[in-house]
């Protein structure tokens, strides 16, 4: 990271100049100010990354969903090419516009989204689809036909301060505030739409948010119970997520002690940025995904990660899988990039967990089978 070395040299020169002037004020300003400025800039970009397209005025006027911003390594326009409008326009599926009232998400009053009803009015299961940071409800629109054909209702909502949902300009909180919103989506599916079972499929930040919602909020409120969870390329914690981003920046190997200096400087800056991130949102953090995922048991959790994910290291899913309790499973998808496992392996994606089944049983339960498929066994 050349910028870190420039700041280090600048601080060193400041100390040399201050030594001749004998001014402690000059020492403090020249040494600390550049690093404080860098941390503040990184904190701003962490909350409002370049791919974050949300605008409060746009949402308040109820305008159409904006075109998604390009993200290096993820061909978002190519992935969403045929699903940029709505379920009826793009897929021929009847849908309803919905508004989900938020109970504990701070500055977000309501979430806006779509409900694609199941083909049968008596269908017991709703699939709640949770998009990633900087995206919106269309993140899972291309998956919706397969979920609908399997006989389930589908709920797709914008996170707060995403799409055209409400917000106050707090930006992204990497799953903490957003986990409360996932819980609100689940409550809406159960209480307002009348579904008996709710499965959540989340990707990236949406996956981390869903893990927290299933591990924390589901324990405290049965109406927010998540009966099964599929988490695509999640991160194990916010600090680990920032580290994954920092790992993409490498020092030139010719610099003496470059690797040691690079690691030390990046870690110090990332921890300071994370310190600000934790305190910039007034919503109480419920916990990191790696710390709460074990509480999801005995409900099933399926983790999946692409081998070509250039944003989040595959170790995130390995570590989450190790921390989770049974029933659990992990699918490593060869050649898949971030948020695009479905596109790399559409048939395998459907085979592993799309086709949920309602089978006769004397007691209601939820299990994860050995072939990665989620099956709900309910009394019929």
C-alpha positions as CSV (number, residue, x, y, z in Angstrom):
1,X,0.0,0.0,0.0
2,X,2.0,3.0,-1.3
3,X,-0.2,5.5,0.5
4,X,0.6,4.0,3.9
5,X,4.3,4.3,3.2
6,X,3.9,7.9,2.0
7,X,2.0,8.7,5.3
8,X,4.8,7.0,7.3
9,X,7.5,9.0,5.5
10,X,5.4,12.2,6.0
11,X,5.1,11.5,9.7
12,X,8.8,10.8,9.9
13,X,9.7,14.1,8.2
14,X,7.3,15.9,10.5
15,X,9.2,14.5,13.5
16,X,12.5,15.7,12.0
17,X,11.2,19.2,11.4
18,X,9.6,19.3,14.8
19,X,12.9,18.3,16.4
20,X,14.4,21.5,15.0
21,X,11.5,23.7,16.1
22,X,11.0,22.1,19.5
23,X,7.3,22.3,19.0
24,X,5.2,19.5,20.4
25,X,2.2,20.8,18.5
26,X,4.0,20.4,15.2
27,X,5.1,16.9,16.3
28,X,1.5,15.9,17.1
29,X,-0.1,17.4,14.0
30,X,2.6,16.2,11.6
31,X,2.5,12.7,13.1
32,X,-1.1,12.0,13.8
33,X,-3.1,14.2,11.4
34,X,-2.2,12.2,8.2
35,X,-3.2,8.9,9.8
36,X,-6.4,10.4,11.2
37,X,-7.3,11.7,7.8
38,X,-6.6,8.3,6.1
39,X,-8.8,6.5,8.7
40,X,-11.6,8.9,8.3
41,X,-11.5,8.5,4.5
42,X,-11.5,4.7,4.8
43,X,-14.3,4.8,7.3
44,X,-16.4,6.9,4.8
45,X,-15.7,4.5,2.0
46,X,-16.5,1.5,4.2
47,X,-20.0,3.0,4.9
48,X,-20.5,4.4,1.4
49,X,-18.4,2.2,-1.0
50,X,-18.1,3.2,-4.7
51,X,-20.7,0.6,-5.7
52,X,-23.3,2.0,-3.2
53,X,-25.9,3.8,-5.3
54,X,-28.6,4.7,-2.8
55,X,-29.9,8.3,-2.7
56,X,-32.4,9.4,0.0
57,X,-34.2,11.9,-2.2
58,X,-34.6,9.3,-4.9
59,X,-36.1,6.8,-2.4
60,X,-38.4,9.3,-0.8
61,X,-40.0,10.2,-4.1
62,X,-40.7,6.5,-4.8
63,X,-38.8,6.4,-8.1
64,X,-37.8,3.3,-10.0
65,X,-34.9,1.2,-8.9
66,X,-31.7,2.6,-10.2
67,X,-29.3,0.8,-12.5
68,X,-26.8,-1.2,-10.4
69,X,-23.2,0.2,-10.2
70,X,-20.4,-1.8,-11.7
71,X,-18.3,-3.8,-9.4
72,X,-14.9,-5.0,-10.4
73,X,-14.7,-8.8,-10.6
74,X,-18.6,-9.2,-10.7
75,X,-20.3,-8.6,-14.0
76,X,-23.4,-7.2,-12.4
77,X,-25.0,-5.9,-15.5
78,X,-24.4,-9.2,-17.3
79,X,-25.9,-11.1,-14.4
80,X,-28.9,-8.9,-14.1
81,X,-29.3,-8.3,-17.8
82,X,-32.7,-10.0,-18.1
83,X,-34.0,-9.1,-14.7
84,X,-33.6,-5.3,-14.4
85,X,-37.3,-4.4,-14.1
86,X,-39.9,-6.4,-12.1
87,X,-41.2,-10.0,-11.9
88,X,-44.1,-9.4,-14.3
89,X,-42.1,-7.5,-16.9
90,X,-39.1,-9.7,-16.9
91,X,-40.5,-13.1,-15.9
92,X,-44.2,-13.0,-16.4
93,X,-44.8,-13.6,-12.7
94,X,-47.7,-11.9,-10.8
95,X,-46.4,-10.0,-7.8
96,X,-47.5,-7.5,-5.2
97,X,-45.7,-4.4,-4.0
98,X,-45.2,-4.6,-0.3
99,X,-44.0,-2.4,2.6
100,X,-42.4,-4.0,5.6
101,X,-42.6,-1.9,8.8
102,X,-39.3,-1.9,10.7
103,X,-39.4,-2.4,14.5
104,X,-35.8,-2.1,15.7
105,X,-33.7,-0.9,12.8
106,X,-33.2,2.6,14.0
107,X,-33.5,5.2,11.2
108,X,-35.3,2.8,8.8
109,X,-39.1,3.1,9.1
110,X,-40.1,0.7,6.3
111,X,-38.6,-1.6,3.7
112,X,-40.1,-1.8,0.2
113,X,-40.2,-4.9,-2.0
114,X,-42.1,-7.5,-4.0
115,X,-44.0,-10.6,-3.0
116,X,-44.4,-13.2,-5.6
117,X,-47.2,-15.5,-4.3
118,X,-46.9,-19.2,-4.5
119,X,-48.9,-21.0,-7.3
120,X,-51.1,-22.6,-4.6
121,X,-52.7,-20.3,-2.0
122,X,-52.1,-23.1,0.6
123,X,-48.3,-23.2,0.1
124,X,-46.7,-23.3,3.6
125,X,-43.3,-21.9,2.8
126,X,-41.9,-18.5,1.8
127,X,-38.4,-18.0,0.6
128,X,-37.1,-14.6,1.8
129,X,-34.2,-13.4,-0.5
130,X,-31.7,-11.0,1.0
131,X,-29.4,-9.1,-1.3
132,X,-25.8,-7.9,-0.8
133,X,-24.4,-4.5,0.1
134,X,-25.0,-1.8,-2.5
135,X,-27.5,-3.9,-4.4
136,X,-31.3,-4.2,-4.2
137,X,-34.2,-6.7,-4.4
138,X,-33.3,-7.6,-8.0
139,X,-30.2,-9.5,-6.7
140,X,-32.4,-12.6,-6.5
141,X,-34.9,-11.9,-9.3
142,X,-33.2,-14.3,-11.7
143,X,-33.5,-17.1,-9.1
144,X,-37.2,-16.4,-8.5
145,X,-38.7,-18.6,-11.4
146,X,-37.1,-21.7,-10.0
147,X,-38.3,-20.9,-6.4
148,X,-41.8,-20.2,-7.7
149,X,-41.8,-23.4,-9.8
150,X,-40.9,-25.4,-6.7
151,X,-44.2,-24.2,-5.2
152,X,-43.1,-21.5,-2.8
153,X,-43.8,-17.9,-2.2
154,X,-40.9,-15.5,-2.7
155,X,-40.3,-12.2,-0.8
156,X,-37.7,-9.8,-2.2
157,X,-37.1,-6.6,-0.3
158,X,-34.6,-3.8,-0.4
159,X,-32.5,-3.4,2.7
160,X,-32.8,0.0,4.5
161,X,-30.9,2.7,2.5
162,X,-30.9,0.4,-0.5
163,X,-33.1,0.4,-3.6
164,X,-36.1,2.6,-2.7
165,X,-36.4,1.7,1.0
166,X,-36.3,4.3,3.8
167,X,-33.2,5.5,5.6
168,X,-31.4,8.4,7.2
169,X,-28.1,8.4,5.5
170,X,-26.2,6.1,7.8
171,X,-24.8,3.9,5.0
172,X,-23.8,0.2,5.2
173,X,-23.3,-1.4,8.6
174,X,-22.2,-4.9,7.3
175,X,-25.0,-7.0,8.7
176,X,-25.5,-5.6,12.2
177,X,-28.3,-3.1,11.6
178,X,-29.4,-5.1,8.6
179,X,-30.0,-8.2,10.6
180,X,-32.9,-6.5,12.4
181,X,-34.4,-5.8,8.9
182,X,-34.1,-9.5,7.9
183,X,-36.0,-10.4,11.1
184,X,-38.7,-7.8,10.1
185,X,-38.9,-9.5,6.6
186,X,-39.4,-12.9,8.2
187,X,-42.1,-11.5,10.6
188,X,-43.9,-10.0,7.6
189,X,-43.8,-13.3,5.7
190,X,-45.3,-15.1,8.6
191,X,-47.7,-12.6,10.1
192,X,-48.9,-10.6,7.1
193,X,-48.5,-13.0,4.3
194,X,-49.6,-16.1,6.3
195,X,-46.8,-18.5,5.6
196,X,-46.0,-21.2,8.2
197,X,-42.4,-21.7,7.3
198,X,-39.7,-19.3,6.2
199,X,-36.4,-20.0,4.6
200,X,-33.9,-17.2,4.1
201,X,-31.4,-17.1,1.2
202,X,-28.8,-14.4,1.5
203,X,-25.7,-13.4,-0.4
204,X,-22.6,-11.5,0.8
205,X,-23.7,-8.9,3.4
206,X,-27.2,-10.3,3.1
207,X,-25.9,-13.8,4.1
208,X,-24.1,-12.3,7.1
209,X,-27.2,-10.5,8.1
210,X,-29.3,-13.6,7.8
211,X,-26.9,-15.6,9.9
212,X,-27.2,-13.0,12.7
213,X,-31.0,-12.9,12.3
214,X,-31.2,-16.7,12.6
215,X,-28.8,-16.9,15.4
216,X,-29.9,-14.0,17.6
217,X,-33.3,-12.6,16.7
218,X,-35.0,-15.9,16.0
219,X,-34.2,-17.0,19.5
220,X,-35.9,-14.0,21.1
221,X,-39.1,-13.9,18.9
222,X,-40.8,-16.9,17.4
223,X,-42.5,-14.8,14.8
224,X,-39.0,-14.0,13.4
225,X,-38.1,-17.7,13.4
226,X,-36.0,-18.7,10.4
227,X,-36.6,-22.4,9.7
228,X,-33.7,-22.9,7.2
229,X,-30.8,-20.7,6.0
230,X,-28.8,-20.7,2.9
231,X,-25.8,-18.3,3.1
232,X,-23.9,-17.5,-0.1
233,X,-20.3,-16.1,0.2
234,X,-20.8,-14.6,3.7
235,X,-18.1,-13.0,5.8
236,X,-17.3,-14.3,9.3
237,X,-17.1,-10.8,10.9
238,X,-16.9,-7.2,9.9
239,X,-13.2,-6.9,10.8
240,X,-12.4,-10.0,8.8
241,X,-14.4,-8.5,5.9
242,X,-12.3,-5.4,6.0
243,X,-9.1,-7.6,6.1
244,X,-10.3,-9.3,3.0
245,X,-10.5,-6.0,1.2
246,X,-7.1,-4.9,2.6
247,X,-5.5,-8.2,1.4
248,X,-6.1,-7.0,-2.2
249,X,-3.5,-4.2,-1.6
250,X,0.0,-5.6,-1.6
251,X,3.3,-3.9,-1.0
252,X,6.1,-4.1,-3.6
253,X,8.3,-7.1,-2.7
254,X,11.5,-5.2,-3.3
255,X,10.9,-2.8,-0.4
256,X,13.0,-4.0,2.6
257,X,10.9,-5.6,5.3
258,X,7.9,-4.8,3.0
259,X,5.7,-7.7,4.0
260,X,6.1,-7.1,7.8
261,X,5.6,-3.3,7.4
262,X,2.6,-3.9,5.1
263,X,0.9,-6.3,7.5
264,X,1.5,-4.1,10.5
265,X,0.4,-0.8,8.9
266,X,-2.7,-2.3,7.3
267,X,-3.8,-4.1,10.5
268,X,-3.4,-0.9,12.6
269,X,-5.4,1.2,10.0
270,X,-8.1,-1.5,9.6
271,X,-8.6,-1.8,13.3
272,X,-8.9,2.0,13.7
273,X,-11.4,2.0,10.8
274,X,-13.4,-0.8,12.4
275,X,-13.4,1.1,15.7
276,X,-15.2,4.0,14.0
277,X,-17.5,1.7,12.1
278,X,-18.7,0.1,15.3
279,X,-19.5,3.5,16.8
280,X,-21.0,5.2,13.8
281,X,-24.3,3.4,13.9
282,X,-26.7,4.0,16.8
283,X,-28.2,0.5,16.5
284,X,-26.9,-2.0,19.1
285,X,-24.7,-4.6,17.4
286,X,-26.2,-8.1,18.0
287,X,-23.0,-10.0,17.3
288,X,-20.7,-11.2,14.5
289,X,-21.7,-14.1,12.3
290,X,-19.0,-16.4,13.5
291,X,-20.0,-15.9,17.1
292,X,-23.8,-16.6,16.7
293,X,-24.0,-19.2,13.9
294,X,-23.8,-22.1,16.4
295,X,-27.1,-20.9,17.9
296,X,-29.0,-21.6,14.6
297,X,-28.9,-25.3,15.4
298,X,-31.1,-27.5,15.2
299,X,-32.3,-25.5,12.2
300,X,-30.3,-26.3,9.1
301,X,-27.7,-23.9,7.5
302,X,-26.1,-24.4,4.1
303,X,-23.0,-22.3,3.4
304,X,-21.8,-21.9,-0.2
305,X,-18.8,-20.1,-1.6
306,X,-17.3,-19.7,-5.1
307,X,-13.7,-20.6,-5.7
308,X,-13.2,-17.5,-7.9
309,X,-14.6,-15.1,-5.3
310,X,-12.2,-12.1,-5.6
311,X,-13.9,-10.0,-2.9
312,X,-14.2,-12.4,0.1
313,X,-11.8,-15.2,0.8
314,X,-13.2,-18.7,0.8
315,X,-11.8,-19.1,4.3
316,X,-14.8,-17.1,5.6
317,X,-17.2,-19.9,4.8
318,X,-14.8,-22.6,6.0
319,X,-14.5,-20.8,9.4
320,X,-18.3,-20.3,9.6
321,X,-18.9,-23.9,8.8
322,X,-16.5,-25.0,11.5
323,X,-18.2,-22.8,14.0
324,X,-21.7,-23.9,13.1
325,X,-23.4,-27.0,14.7
326,X,-25.3,-29.7,12.9
327,X,-27.3,-29.8,10.7
328,X,-25.0,-27.9,8.4
329,X,-23.2,-28.3,5.1
330,X,-20.8,-26.5,2.9
331,X,-20.8,-26.3,-0.9
332,X,-17.6,-25.0,-2.6
333,X,-18.7,-24.0,-6.1
334,X,-15.9,-24.4,-8.7
335,X,-15.3,-21.3,-10.9
336,X,-18.0,-19.2,-9.3
337,X,-17.4,-15.5,-8.6
338,X,-18.9,-13.3,-5.8
339,X,-22.8,-13.5,-5.6
340,X,-22.9,-15.6,-8.8
341,X,-22.9,-19.3,-7.8
342,X,-26.3,-19.7,-9.5
343,X,-25.0,-18.4,-12.8
344,X,-22.0,-20.8,-12.7
345,X,-23.9,-23.9,-11.7
346,X,-27.7,-23.3,-12.3
347,X,-28.7,-26.9,-12.4
348,X,-26.6,-27.8,-9.3
349,X,-28.0,-24.8,-7.5
350,X,-31.5,-26.0,-8.1
351,X,-30.7,-29.6,-7.2
352,X,-29.0,-28.8,-3.9
353,X,-31.5,-26.6,-2.2
354,X,-34.2,-25.1,-4.4
355,X,-36.7,-28.0,-4.5
356,X,-38.0,-28.1,-0.9
357,X,-40.6,-30.8,-0.3
358,X,-43.6,-31.1,2.0
359,X,-43.8,-34.7,3.3
360,X,-46.1,-36.5,5.7
361,X,-44.9,-36.6,9.3
362,X,-46.3,-36.8,12.8
363,X,-44.3,-33.8,14.0
364,X,-43.1,-30.6,12.4
365,X,-39.3,-30.4,11.9
366,X,-36.7,-29.2,9.6
367,X,-33.7,-31.2,8.5
368,X,-30.8,-30.9,6.1
369,X,-30.2,-34.0,4.0
370,X,-26.8,-35.4,2.9
371,X,-27.2,-34.1,-0.6
372,X,-27.5,-30.5,0.6
373,X,-31.2,-30.2,-0.2
374,X,-33.4,-28.4,2.4
375,X,-36.5,-30.5,3.2
376,X,-39.3,-29.3,5.4
377,X,-41.1,-32.2,7.0
378,X,-44.4,-30.9,8.2
379,X,-47.6,-32.6,9.4
380,X,-50.1,-32.9,6.6
